Amino acid sequence: ATPCGLFLYFLYDAYKFKNALIPLGKYVDADPKIACQNLQETWFVPERVIAHIVQEELQMTSSSCKAQVVFHDVMTFVKKDSHCFRLDGAQNPRSQATTSLSGQRSRYTNKR
C-alpha cells in the first residue's frame, strides 16, 4: 500500500465516528434508570472552555499522553471553571458563572 492510500483510508475512517454515536433518545430508551443516573453525573463544558484548556492549560509530555492522564488533567481544570457545571447541580458554580458572564469579559474568546 502506498502512503497516499493509507492516508486516505485513515482520513475516511476518522470521519466514520459519527455512525458510532448514539442519539440521546435511544440511550435513554435502553435503560432509563441508568441513563438518568449517568446523565446527572455529566459535566456541561462549553466548547470554548475545553478549547482553551487544551490549547493553553495542558502541559503535554510523553509520559502524560495517556488518555486517563489527559482526562484527569482536563477534569481538574473543568471542576475549577465557573462556566462548567454538573447537570445534577453538585459542585455547580452557576452563581459565579452568572456574575462572571454578565459583569466581566470572559477569558475565553472565539479566535475566528
N, CA, C and O of each residue as an XYZ file, in Angstrom:
448
protein
N       0.839     -1.186      0.000
C       0.000      0.000      0.000
C       0.880      1.244      0.000
O       1.938      1.293      0.627
N       0.411      2.216     -0.709
C       1.169      3.463     -0.810
C       0.851      4.368      0.381
O      -0.200      4.220      1.004
N       1.738      5.291      0.697
C       1.455      6.228      1.786
C       0.187      7.038      1.540
O      -0.560      7.326      2.475
N      -0.054      7.402      0.301
C      -1.259      8.173     -0.033
C      -2.522      7.342      0.225
O      -3.511      7.847      0.757
N      -2.472      6.070     -0.158
C      -3.622      5.192      0.070
C      -3.901      4.997      1.551
O      -5.055      5.001      1.979
N      -2.839      4.827      2.334
C      -3.013      4.690      3.779
C      -3.594      5.963      4.386
O      -4.469      5.905      5.250
N      -3.102      7.112      3.927
C      -3.625      8.372      4.430
C      -5.113      8.503      4.140
O      -5.891      8.871      5.019
N      -5.510      8.201      2.904
C      -6.929      8.305      2.544
C      -7.781      7.340      3.357
O      -8.891      7.684      3.762
N      -7.277      6.142      3.597
C      -8.024      5.188      4.413
C      -8.226      5.725      5.824
O      -9.343      5.704      6.340
N      -7.147      6.209      6.458
C      -7.258      6.722      7.827
C      -8.123      7.978      7.884
O      -8.854      8.179      8.854
N      -8.050      8.821      6.864
C      -8.902     10.002      6.812
C     -10.371      9.600      6.732
O     -11.209     10.141      7.454
N     -10.680      8.649      5.853
C     -12.058      8.152      5.729
C     -12.523      7.524      7.036
O     -13.647      7.761      7.479
N     -11.668      6.732      7.644
C     -12.004      6.047      8.891
C     -12.238      7.040     10.033
O     -13.079      6.799     10.899
N     -11.512      8.137     10.039
C     -11.659      9.141     11.101
C     -13.022      9.820     11.037
O     -13.560     10.221     12.069
N     -13.580      9.953      9.852
C     -14.868     10.633      9.716
C     -16.061      9.709      9.949
O     -17.198     10.178      9.967
N     -15.831      8.418     10.126
C     -16.930      7.479     10.346
C     -17.399      7.439     11.797
O     -18.370      6.748     12.102
N     -16.741      8.157     12.692
C     -17.094      8.058     14.100
C     -18.519      8.523     14.374
O     -19.123      8.089     15.355
N     -19.071      9.393     13.533
C     -20.443      9.857     13.749
C     -21.436      8.701     13.726
O     -22.475      8.764     14.383
N     -21.124      7.644     12.972
C     -22.011      6.487     12.904
C     -22.045      5.727     14.229
O     -23.002      4.999     14.495
N     -21.025      5.885     15.055
C     -20.955      5.177     16.331
C     -21.651      5.933     17.459
O     -21.839      5.384     18.544
N     -22.032      7.178     17.217
C     -22.710      7.957     18.265
C     -24.146      7.476     18.434
O     -24.808      7.118     17.460
N     -24.613      7.471     19.657
C     -25.974      7.024     19.961
C     -26.830      8.248     20.275
O     -26.457      9.048     21.134
N     -27.967      8.413     19.601
C     -28.850      9.533     19.931
C     -29.328      9.424     21.386
O     -29.509      8.323     21.906
N     -29.525     10.547     22.017
C     -29.912     10.565     23.425
C     -31.198      9.774     23.670
O     -31.312      9.084     24.683
N     -32.152      9.867     22.767
C     -33.404      9.131     22.931
C     -33.203      7.627     23.003
O     -33.805      6.958     23.843
N     -32.368      7.097     22.137
C     -32.094      5.656     22.158
C     -31.320      5.263     23.409
O     -31.527      4.182     23.960
N     -30.436      6.137     23.852
C     -29.654      5.869     25.064
C     -30.585      5.763     26.268
O     -30.436      4.860     27.092
N     -31.536      6.674     26.370
C     -32.469      6.671     27.497
C     -33.433      5.493     27.388
O     -33.771      4.884     28.403
N     -33.881      5.163     26.183
C     -34.813      4.056     25.993
C     -34.210      2.719     26.403
O     -34.923      1.840     26.886
N     -32.898      2.557     26.215
C     -32.251      1.280     26.514
C     -32.372      0.933     27.995
O     -32.728     -0.197     28.329
N     -32.089      1.867     28.878
C     -32.208      1.654     30.325
C     -32.388      3.016     30.989
O     -31.404      3.655     31.363
N     -33.638      3.469     31.140
C     -33.899      4.824     31.641
C     -33.273      5.125     33.005
O     -32.788      6.235     33.226
N     -33.276      4.167     33.906
C     -32.750      4.422     35.250
C     -31.245      4.686     35.208
O     -30.770      5.661     35.791
N     -30.497      3.829     34.526
C     -29.044      4.007     34.430
C     -28.721      5.253     33.608
O     -27.797      5.994     33.945
N     -29.471      5.487     32.539
C     -29.234      6.665     31.706
C     -29.419      7.943     32.517
O     -28.608      8.863     32.417
N     -30.468      8.005     33.309
C     -30.723      9.177     34.144
C     -29.590      9.390     35.148
O     -29.131     10.515     35.348
N     -29.153      8.319     35.764
C     -28.064      8.410     36.739
C     -26.777      8.908     36.067
O     -26.098      9.792     36.591
N     -26.455      8.340     34.915
C     -25.237      8.757     34.205
C     -25.327     10.195     33.725
O     -24.347     10.937     33.801
N     -26.495     10.596     33.232
C     -26.648     11.958     32.740
C     -26.551     12.977     33.874
O     -26.056     14.084     33.661
N     -27.012     12.626     35.064
C     -26.919     13.553     36.190
C     -25.473     13.780     36.610
O     -25.145     14.832     37.160
N     -24.619     12.816     36.360
C     -23.215     12.942     36.733
C     -22.369     13.551     35.618
O     -21.149     13.650     35.740
N     -23.026     13.959     34.529
C     -22.336     14.509     33.379
C     -22.019     15.985     33.598
O     -22.834     16.727     34.147
N     -20.850     16.401     33.173
C     -20.442     17.798     33.267
C     -20.811     18.528     31.990
O     -20.626     17.997     30.895
N     -21.331     19.741     32.117
C     -21.561     20.630     30.980
C     -20.310     21.488     30.832
O     -19.949     22.242     31.736
N     -19.652     21.362     29.678
C     -18.426     22.115     29.422
C     -18.582     22.827     28.080
O     -18.618     22.168     27.040
N     -18.675     24.149     28.081
C     -18.787     24.871     26.805
C     -17.570     24.596     25.919
O     -16.457     24.401     26.409
N     -17.803     24.585     24.629
C     -16.735     24.267     23.684
C     -15.559     25.229     23.816
O     -14.404     24.811     23.733
N     -15.844     26.511     24.020
C     -14.752     27.495     24.116
C     -13.883     27.230     25.338
O     -12.686     27.518     25.323
N     -14.481     26.680     26.405
C     -13.713     26.370     27.614
C     -12.785     25.186     27.364
O     -11.607     25.240     27.715
N     -13.303     24.125     26.763
C     -12.461     22.954     26.517
C     -11.364     23.308     25.509
O     -10.245     22.805     25.617
N     -11.666     24.157     24.543
C     -10.637     24.591     23.590
C      -9.531     25.343     24.312
O      -8.350     25.126     24.040
N      -9.907     26.228     25.230
C      -8.910     26.976     26.000
C      -8.058     26.030     26.848
O      -6.837     26.176     26.907
N      -8.694     25.074     27.495
C      -7.956     24.127     28.342
C      -6.941     23.351     27.513
O      -5.782     23.218     27.906
N      -7.373     22.845     26.378
C      -6.488     22.027     25.547
C      -5.363     22.865     24.942
O      -4.217     22.419     24.890
N      -5.683     24.070     24.488
C      -4.679     24.887     23.806
C      -3.749     25.631     24.764
O      -2.576     25.834     24.451
N      -4.260     26.040     25.925
C      -3.478     26.915     26.801
C      -3.032     26.287     28.117
O      -1.953     26.615     28.611
N      -3.820     25.408     28.690
C      -3.577     24.950     30.052
C      -2.826     23.626     30.161
O      -2.003     23.454     31.060
N      -3.099     22.699     29.262
C      -2.492     21.369     29.384
C      -1.008     21.415     29.070
O      -0.580     22.051     28.107
N      -0.250     20.747     29.877
C       1.190     20.613     29.653
C       1.438     19.169     29.242
O       1.487     18.277     30.090
N       1.592     18.942     27.963
C       1.738     17.583     27.462
C       3.207     17.167     27.447
O       4.077     17.891     26.962
N       3.448     15.999     27.985
C       4.763     15.381     27.905
C       4.551     13.974     27.381
O       3.416     13.505     27.294
N       5.617     13.311     27.039
C       5.463     11.959     26.510
C       4.853     11.018     27.547
O       4.143     10.079     27.188
N       5.123     11.263     28.824
C       4.566     10.385     29.858
C       3.113     10.719     30.176
O       2.410      9.893     30.757
N       2.642     11.927     29.803
C       1.264     12.308     30.123
C       0.324     12.155     28.940
O      -0.812     12.624     29.000
N       0.757     11.523     27.885
C      -0.077     11.393     26.696
C      -0.991     10.181     26.743
O      -1.460      9.731     25.697
N      -1.251      9.653     27.896
C      -2.189      8.552     28.030
C      -3.578      9.137     28.269
O      -3.717     10.158     28.942
N      -4.595      8.497     27.724
C      -5.956      9.035     27.791
C      -6.404      9.295     29.222
O      -7.017     10.328     29.491
N      -6.114      8.387     30.143
C      -6.543      8.573     31.534
C      -5.880      9.777     32.172
O      -6.516     10.500     32.938
N      -4.616     10.001     31.870
C      -3.889     11.146     32.432
C      -4.439     12.447     31.872
O      -4.670     13.399     32.618
N      -4.650     12.492     30.564
C      -5.184     13.696     29.934
C      -6.590     13.978     30.464
O      -6.913     15.125     30.774
N      -7.428     12.945     30.570
C      -8.780     13.128     31.090
C      -8.738     13.697     32.510
O      -9.479     14.627     32.827
N      -7.885     13.148     33.351
C      -7.756     13.632     34.723
C      -7.333     15.106     34.736
O      -7.892     15.905     35.487
N      -6.362     15.460     33.916
C      -5.892     16.841     33.858
C      -6.986     17.790     33.369
O      -7.171     18.870     33.930
N      -7.708     17.385     32.327
C      -8.795     18.216     31.805
C      -9.871     18.407     32.877
O     -10.344     19.523     33.092
N     -10.257     17.317     33.549
C     -11.299     17.419     34.573
C     -10.865     18.288     35.753
O     -11.706     18.920     36.392
N      -9.579     18.329     36.047
C      -9.088     19.218     37.102
C      -9.404     20.668     36.753
O      -9.862     21.425     37.609
N      -9.164     21.059     35.508
C      -9.475     22.422     35.081
C     -10.981     22.653     34.994
O     -11.467     23.718     35.376
N     -11.727     21.660     34.493
C     -13.176     21.798     34.342
C     -13.840     22.045     35.695
O     -14.720     22.898     35.806
N     -13.432     21.315     36.708
C     -14.047     21.434     38.031
C     -13.768     22.791     38.678
O     -14.509     23.208     39.568
N     -12.728     23.477     38.253
C     -12.396     24.789     38.802
C     -13.048     25.929     38.026
O     -13.113     27.054     38.522
N     -13.527     25.654     36.823
C     -14.022     26.712     35.952
C     -15.470     27.065     36.265
O     -16.313     26.179     36.405
N     -15.754     28.345     36.375
C     -17.105     28.785     36.738
C     -18.102     28.638     35.599
O     -19.305     28.758     35.832
N     -17.649     28.382     34.379
C     -18.560     28.198     33.251
C     -19.024     26.750     33.113
O     -19.915     26.462     32.314
N     -18.435     25.843     33.879
C     -18.747     24.416     33.794
C     -19.536     23.989     35.026
O     -19.323     24.508     36.121
N     -20.436     23.051     34.839
C     -21.207     22.551     35.977
C     -21.722     21.153     35.696
O     -21.884     20.742     34.547
N     -21.975     20.434     36.784
C     -22.590     19.111     36.658
C     -24.079     19.282     36.493
O     -24.671     20.208     37.048
N     -24.682     18.400     35.738
C     -26.112     18.528     35.462
C     -26.980     18.257     36.677
O     -28.138     18.674     36.705
N     -26.447     17.560     37.695
C     -27.235     17.323     38.901
C     -27.087     18.459     39.914
O     -27.710     18.425     40.976
N     -26.278     19.453     39.598
C     -26.127     20.607     40.472
C     -25.006     20.472     41.483
O     -24.673     21.457     42.142
N     -24.415     19.313     41.636
C     -23.315     19.143     42.579
C     -22.116     19.947     42.094
O     -21.798     19.940     40.904
N     -21.467     20.622     42.992
C     -20.315     21.469     42.681
C     -20.655     22.429     41.545
O     -19.826     22.685     40.671
N     -21.857     22.951     41.561
C     -22.324     23.796     40.476
C     -22.103     25.266     40.814
O     -22.809     25.818     41.657
N     -21.147     25.895     40.176
C     -20.872     27.299     40.469
C     -21.666     28.245     39.569
O     -21.111     29.229     39.080
N     -22.938     27.971     39.342
C     -23.726     28.814     38.436
C     -23.773     30.262     38.892
O     -23.726     31.172     38.064
N     -23.865     30.489     40.197
C     -23.943     31.866     40.667
C     -22.685     32.632     40.289
O     -22.764     33.804     39.921
N     -21.522     31.986     40.373
C     -20.281     32.628     39.965
C     -20.267     32.837     38.459
O     -19.836     33.884     37.975
N     -20.739     31.837     37.718
C     -20.729     31.935     36.263
C     -21.629     33.065     35.794
O     -21.277     33.783     34.857
N     -22.792     33.239     36.431
C     -23.703     34.300     36.034
C     -23.050     35.652     36.230
O     -23.114     36.505     35.345
N     -22.419     35.861     37.384
C     -21.748     37.120     37.655
C     -20.621     37.334     36.655
O     -20.460     38.424     36.108
N     -19.849     36.290     36.424
C     -18.710     36.400     35.526
C     -19.159     36.725     34.104
O     -18.567     37.576     33.440
N     -20.203     36.048     33.643
C     -20.639     36.257     32.267
C     -21.315     37.607     32.078
O     -21.185     38.215     31.016
N     -22.035     38.088     33.091
C     -22.755     39.338     32.919
C     -21.910     40.559     33.275
O     -22.104     41.632     32.705
N     -20.969     40.401     34.219
C     -20.240     41.554     34.703
C     -18.861     41.743     34.116
O     -18.355     42.865     34.091
N     -18.251     40.703     33.653
C     -16.878     40.803     33.180
C     -16.749     40.102     31.842
O     -17.546     39.235     31.484
N     -15.732     40.501     31.125
C     -15.449     39.822     29.866
C     -14.822     38.472     30.163
O     -13.915     38.379     30.990
N     -15.288     37.438     29.505
C     -14.764     36.098     29.725
C     -13.356     36.000     29.164
O     -13.027     36.659     28.178
N     -12.518     35.170     29.800
C     -11.161     34.949     29.287
C     -11.182     34.032     28.068
O     -10.167     33.880     27.388
N     -12.330     33.423     27.792
C     -12.458     32.525     26.652
C     -13.065     33.300     25.487
O     -14.211     33.743     25.563
N     -12.325     33.461     24.444
C     -12.834     34.188     23.291
C     -12.702     33.310     22.057
O     -11.807     32.471     21.960
N     -13.601     33.520     21.131
C     -13.502     32.804     19.857
C     -12.404     33.444     19.033
O     -12.375     34.663     18.865
N     -11.505     32.626     18.522
C     -10.385     33.150     17.729
C     -10.682     33.035     16.245
O      -9.835     32.579     15.476
N     -11.841     33.433     15.844
C     -12.223     33.341     14.422
C     -12.049     34.667     13.737
O     -12.319     34.785     12.542
